[in-house]
């Protein structure tokens, strides 16, 4: 939808020799004027749209990173999507987690240390 297109940026990166593609997405969720359930529903619709694009273009791998402005661990992800486990910077300790990395085709337990 037009609304979601204004909240994300997508690019397909292809390996030169194999032509295998990776859909890379940056997303910034809504925040002002939306309650928790509305934010989560918008994120769920967005993830479903990414999955539709992935299937239509037959892309094996997807990496979505961004500020979802809600905890997406509470929503039902499309089949095959996983939230990548990573360690946030110390400055985010004790704060609500709203920044996530969602993947398709990658091991969800991969450890990532985010640096500033």
KAFENUR-V881048 format. One record per backbone hydrogen bond with DSSP energy under -1.0 kcal/mol. NH is the residue of the N-H (numbers start at 1). CO is the residue of the C=O. E is the energy in kcal/mol with one decimal. If there is no record, write none. Layout:
# KAFENUR-V881048
NH|CO|E  NH|CO|E
This chain:
# KAFENUR-V881048
5|1|-2.0  6|2|-1.2  7|4|-1.8  9|26|-2.1  11|24|-2.0  13|22|-2.8  15|20|-2.0  19|15|-2.1  22|13|-2.3  23|61|-2.6  24|11|-3.1  25|63|-3.0  26|9|-2.5  27|65|-2.0  28|7|-2.4  29|67|-3.4  34|31|-1.3  39|35|-2.5  40|36|-2.5  41|37|-2.3  42|38|-2.4  43|39|-2.3  44|40|-2.4  45|41|-2.5  46|42|-2.4  47|43|-2.6  48|44|-2.2  49|45|-2.1  50|46|-2.2  51|47|-2.2  52|48|-2.1  53|49|-2.3  54|50|-2.5  55|51|-2.4  56|52|-2.6  57|53|-2.3  59|54|-2.4  61|21|-1.0  62|104|-1.8  63|23|-2.6  64|102|-3.2  65|25|-2.6  66|100|-1.7  67|27|-1.2  68|98|-2.4  74|71|-1.2  75|72|-1.5  81|78|-2.2  82|103|-2.3  84|101|-3.2  85|108|-1.7  87|112|-2.3  92|89|-2.0  93|90|-2.0  95|92|-2.1  100|66|-2.1  102|64|-2.9  103|82|-3.0  104|62|-2.0  110|107|-1.4  114|87|-1.4
